Amino acid sequence: MSIRTFDLPDLGEGLTEAEVVRWLVAVGDTVAIDQPVAEVETAKSIVEVPSPFAGTVDGLHGAEGAVLAVGTPLISVDDGEEAAPAAPDPVSGAAVTGSPEGERYREEERAGSGSGNVLIGYGTSEHRAAGRRRRPRNRPPAPVPATAPASPARGTRPPLVTSPLVRQLAREAGLAIASVTGSGPGGLVTRADVRAAIEAARAEPAPAATAAPAPAATGGTDPRTGLAESRRVPMSGFRRSVAESLSRSRREIPEATVWVDVDATELVRLRRSDPDGPGLLSYVARFVVAGLRAHPELNGLVDTDRGELVQYDGVNLGLAVQTDRGLVAPAVLGAHRMTTTELDREIRRLTAAAREGRATPAETTGGTFTLNNYGSLRVDGSAAIINHPQVAILGLGRIMDRPWIVDGELTARKITQLSFAFDHRVCDGGTAAGFMRVVADAMENPAKAVAQL
C-alpha cells in the first residue's frame, strides 16, 4: 500500500489560501486521475480541484468551510500498490523512484507539464475523461477503475530545480532556491530541504509567543457602546481580500471624483426600438471603450517602483457584479475588439459566471478599467473606490423620468448620472472631463456615436 498526499496547489492567482466549499468525494471512494475531488473558494472565484493520483481516498485534510493554506495537505489517496524499489535513472544513474519525496516531485512535474486541465495542469490529459461527472453527495459513487499514473518518457531526466509548490515555499520565505542543497534523487531539492533551510536561516531564537486574546463570546457586551453583541461572523477569505484591496486603494491612490447628469432619452428609445438587440449597459460599455481610446492614460496603472505611468494597448473592461459572495469585478477581455452585440453577449455570459463563482482567474484579475452599473441596485450616484491597481472607475446610476429643459421647454426626459473617480497622478480634471463628455455625448446621441465607432 502506498499513500500519496496531494497538497493544495497554487491556483494560478497568486493567492495563499482557499476555503473548502464542498468535498466531491469521501473517504473510501475510488478516484481517477484528474477527477475533481473538491470545490474550493479563493478570494477570486470557486474552482474544482482535480486529483493527480488514482486510487482510494484515504483521508480528507479539512472540513467543509475550513481555510487551508497553499502547500498544506488537501487529500490523501491509496494507490493500492507497494512502494516501488529504487531504480536508477538511465541518464543520471541516480535512484529516482524509491524516495517518496522524489516520487511526489515527479508526479508534480509530470502533471504540471502534461495536462490540459484548467487548474494549473494537475493530472494528465490522457486520463481526464474518467470521473468528470459530479455525483450527488447522498448517493454511493459508481466504481471507477484505479489507474496508475503514467510513467514519464524514458531518457528524460527530471529537472534538478524544484516543483512549483517547492518553489513557492521558498519564494514565500524569501529564500534563494539556488542556495538550497538538494537531498533527493540526483540532487533534487525537496520540501524537506527548503523547510530545513528556512529553519537554519532563523539563527536568532524566536521571541516568546504570547497567547492571543480569546475572542469575546457571542452575547458579550461592548464596553465602548454598552450594547450586547448579537453575534460575531468570521471574515471569509473573499471578504478579507476585498477589504485589503479597498484599503490599499484608499491608502495609495489620490483620487478625485467628477459627475455629470446625462439625458439618456434617445439611448432608451434606441434600446426599445429593438427589444432583442443589445442592452443599455452594452451601449455604455461601447462608449466607454471609445472614451478610453480618446484618453488612453485612464486605461493603465501607476508603476511606483519605476516612477512610470503605464498605458495598455487594449481594454479589458471590468464590470462590477453583485453576487452572494460580495462585489466582484470580472473583466470582458479584449473589449476593444468587440462590437456592441458581441459586448452584450459577453457581458451576459460574464455576469452569470461571476454570480456562480465560475469566472476565470484571468477574468477576475485582468481588468484595466471598471464600469459600475449601480443603477441596477436602484441607486442614483456613488463615489466609487478605484479597483487597485487600475486608475479609474465609471459609475452609472439608475435612469429616471425627470423634468428637463429641451429647446427652452420643460419636459420629462430619461435622466441618469455618471460619476467618475480617477487617479489624480495620471491626469488632471481636464482629461477626466474630456473622457466623461465622450461617454455622455454618445449616450445623448447614440445613433451618431454608433455610426462613428
N, C-alpha and C positions, 0 to 999 in steps of 0.2 A: 504494500500500500504506500502510495506517495501523495502527501498532502501539499497542494500548491496554493499559495495565498496571493490573491490579486489585490494590490494596493490601489486606493482611489487615485486615478491619474490626473495630471494637469489637463483640464478640459479645454485647453486651447484658448483660454480667455485671460490668462494672467492672474487667475484667482487662486486663493489659497485654501478655500474650504467649500463644502457643499452640504446641503441638508438632504437626508434620505427622505424622500416623499413617500415612496412605496416600493416594497420588495416585490419583484415579479416572480421570484422562486422562493422555496422554503427548504429547510434542512431535509435532506433525503431525496430531493428532486434530482432528476438527471438533466444535465445541461450539455449543450453542444457549443463548439467554438463559435463566437460571435453572437450567441443568443443573448438578448437583453436580460439582465438579472435584476436591475434596479432602476427606478426613476429618481434622479437627484435634482435638486433645485439649487442653482447658483444665484449670485446677485444679478445675473443677466437673463437666464432662461431655465426651462426644465428640459433635461436631456435624459435619454436612456443610456445606461452604461452596459456594454456588452462584455461577456466573459472571454478572456483569451484562452481559457482551458476547457477541456471537455471532461465530463465525469459526473460524480455525485456530489451535491452540495454538502460540505462537511460543517460549515459554520458561516453565520452572517454576523459581521462585526459592527453592529449598530442597530438600534431600534428605529422604526419609522418615526421621523421627527428629530432624530439625533443629527448633530452637526459634526461632520468628520473633516479633518484636515487632509489636504492633498499629501499623498505619500504614506498615509496610515492604512492599515488593513481594511478592505471592504468585504471580501468574500473569500472563503477557502473551499477548494474543490479537491476531492479524492479522485485521482485519475485511474485508480484500480490497478496500477502497475507497481511492481517493485522498483525501487530506485535503481537506475542503470549504473553499472560499474563504470569507472573512469576509462575513457578511451582517448588515445592520442589524436590530436588534430593533424590531418595529413600535411598541413603547411608548416605549422609551428612545432609539432611534436608534443605540445602541451596537452594535458588531460583537460577535456572540456565538458564532459557530461557527468562526472562524479560529484561535483560540488553543487549543492542546492542553490547557492548564490550564482554560480556560473550558469546553471540551467535556467534560473529565473531571468538572468540577464539576456540569455539567448532568446528566450521567449519574448521579452520586451522588444528587443531589437528586431527580431524577425517579424513580430506583429506590426511594429511601427513602420516597417518598410514595405510590407506586402499587402496590406488590407485596403479596401475601398471604403471602409466604414467611416461614417462622418465624425465619429468621436475619436479623433487623432489616430485612427488606424489600429486599434487593438483588435486582434483576431486576423484571420487570413481569409482572403476573398473566396478561395475555393470551398470553404466550409460555411459561407454566410447564409446559404439557403435554409439551413436547418434552424428550427426554433424561433423564427421571426414572429410567428403568430402569438399574440399575448393570450394566455389562458386566464379564465376567471379565477379569482382567489379562492372561491368556495368549491372548486371542482378539482379532483385529482389530476395531475399532469399526465398527458399522453407520454408513453415511453419514448425517449429519444436515444438512439444508439450513441454510446460514448465513442467519440472519435479522437484518436491520439493526435496531438499537434504534428503538423507536417515537419519533416526534418529539413534543415536548410540545405541548399545545394552544396555538395561536397566540393572541396577545392577552394571554397571561400572562407576566409578567416574572419571571425568576429572582431570588430574594431576594438582596440585596446582603450579607446575612450569609453565613457560610461553611458548607461542607458538614460533616456530622458528624465526619469524620476530621480536617478542618482545625480545627474547634472543639476536638476532643480534644487535638490537638497543642499548641494554645495553652494549654489548661487545664493540661496536664501540666507545661508550662514556667512556670506561674504568670503568664502574660501576659494582660492585659486585651484581649480581641479588639477592643473599641471603639477602642483606641489604635493599631491597625494600619491603615495606609493601603493600600488595595487597588490593585493594578496590572492586574488582569484587566478583562475587558469590563464596562463600566458601573460600574467601581469595585469589582468582585468581589475579595474577599480570597482569595488562593490559598495553597497550601502554601509556595511560594517566599517570599511576603510574610511569612508567620509565621516561617519559618526566618530570614529576614533580620532581622526584629525581635528575635528571640531572640539572634542574634549581636550586634546593636547594643547590646542590654541588658548584654552581658558586656563592659563597658568595661574592667574590670581584666584584665590578662593572666592567663591560667590558670597555675597553678603547674606547674613542670616535672613531667611524668609520670615516675613511677618504674616500672621494669619489675616486673611481678608475678612473684612467685616461681614457678618452674615446678613443676607438681605432681610429687610423688615418683613415680618409676617403679614400676610394679607389680612386686612381688617385693622391694622395698626393705625395710630393717629399721627399725622404730620405735625411736628412741633411748630412749623412756620405758620400754617394756616389754622391749626386746631381742628381740622376736619379728618374724619376717618377715611382711610383708603379702602375703596371697594374691591380693588384687585390690582395686581401687577402683571403685565404681559411682557415676556422677554422679547426683545427686538430680534426679528428674523435676520438671516444673513442678507437678504434683499434690502430690508429696511435700513440696516447698518450701512450698506453700500450706498444707498440713496442719501442717507444723512451725511456721510463723508463727502460724497460728490457735491452736494449742495453747499456744505460748509466750505469746501475748498473753493468753489466758485465765488462765494461771498468774500473769502479771505484774499484771493489773488486777483480778481477782476474788478477794475474800477469801472463799473457800468453806469450808463446813462439811459434814460427812457424817454421816448417821444411817442406821441399818439396822434391819430387823425380820424375824424368821422368820415365815413365813405357812403355815398349814395349807391347802393347795390341794386337798385330797381331794375336796371337793364340786365344785370347778371342773373337775377332771379327770373326775369322774363325769358332770357335765353335758355335757362335750365328747364323751365316749364314748357317751352316750345318743343322739347324733345325729351319726354319722360324716360325713355330708355337710353338716353345719352349720358355723358359724364356728369358726375355730381358736382355741386358747387365747390367742394374742397379741392377737387381735381383741377378746376379752372384756377383757383387761387394758387395752388401749387405750381401750375404752369407759369403764372405771372411772377411768382417768387423766383423761379429759375431765371426768368428774363431779367428781374431786378438784380440778381447776383451776377449775371453776365455783364450788366452795366456797371456794377460796383463790386468787383471781384475781391476787394480787400475784406469784405464781410463774409467771405467763404474761405476761411482759413483758420490759422491759430497763431499764437504768440510763442515763439521759441525763446524762452527767457534765458536758457543756458548759453545760446549763441547771440542773443540780442538781435533776433531777426523776426520779421513778420512774414509768415508763410501764406501763400495763396495756392489753392488747389486748381488743377486743370480738370474740372468736372465737379458735379454736385451730387452728393449723397444726401438726399433730403430727409431729415429726421422728422417724425410725426409723433407728437405727444399722444399717448394712448392710455386711457384709464382702464386698469384691469383689477381683478380681485386681489392681486398681489400688491398693487400700488401703481404709480405712474411710471411708465416706461417710454422710451423714445427710439423705437427701431427706425431704420432708415431705408428709404427707397434707393437702392444702389443704382448709380448711373441715371439719375432722374433727368439730367440734361440731355440725354439721348432719346427721351420718350415723348410721344405725342400726348395730347390731353386724354385721349381714350386709353392709351397704354398706361398713363399715370393713374387713371381711375381704376383700372383693373388691378394694378399692383398695389394701390392704396387699400383696396378692399381685401386683397389676399393678406397683405402685411398686417393690417389691424386685427384680422381674425386670428392670424398666427400668434400675434403678441398677446391677445387675450387668453389664448390657450397655452401660453408659455412655450410656444414652438418656434419663435423667431430664432434665427441662427446667430451664433456669436458675431459674425461679420455684420449682420443687420443691427444688432443691439449695440455695437461699439463703433461702427464705421461712419456715423453721421458727420457731416461737415457744417450743417446749418439745420435749425429746428423750426418747424411750423406747429404752433399750438392752437388747436381749434377748441378753445374753452367755451365757445358759444354752444357747443353740444351739451354742456353742463348747465345751460341757461344762465350764463354769466356774461355781463356786458364788457368788462375790461379787467386787466390784470397787469401788475408789474412783475413779469415773469423773471425767474432766475435763469441765467445763461447756463446751458449744458456744457460744462467744462470738458475738454479744452476748446470747444467752439468759441466764437467771438460774438455771436448774435442769436437772437430768437425773436420770431414774429408771432404775435398773438392775434387771433381772430375772434371777436365777440359775436353774440347772437344777433341775428338780423331781425329788426322790429319795425313796425309801422310807426313813423314819427312825423310830426309836422316839419315841412321843409320848404324853403323858398326856391321856386324854379321860375326863371324869367319874370321875377318880380311878383309872382303869385304864390300864395300859401297853398300847399297841397300835401297830401300824405305820400310818403316815399318809404322805401325799404332801406333803412339805415343800419349800418354796423360800425364798429370801432376797431381800428387796427392799433395795436400797441407794439412798440419795438424797443427791445433792450439791446444795447450794443456795448462792446468793449471800447472804452474811450482811448485805449492805447493804439488801436488800429486806425481810427479815423476820428473826425470831429463831427459836429452836428450837421454840417452841410451835406456830407456824404450820407449820413443816416436819413436826412430829409429827402435826398435825391432818390434813395432806394425806396422809401415809403411812397413817393409820388409815382414811381414806375408801377408799383403794385396797385395803388389806389386808382390811378388814372385808367389802368387796364380793367379794373373791376367796374368803374363807372361807364366805360365804353368798351365792353368786351368784344363786340363784333370787330371793331377796328383793330384791337390788340391781337386777336386771334389771326386776323388777316396778315398782320405784320410779323408774326412769330415764325 
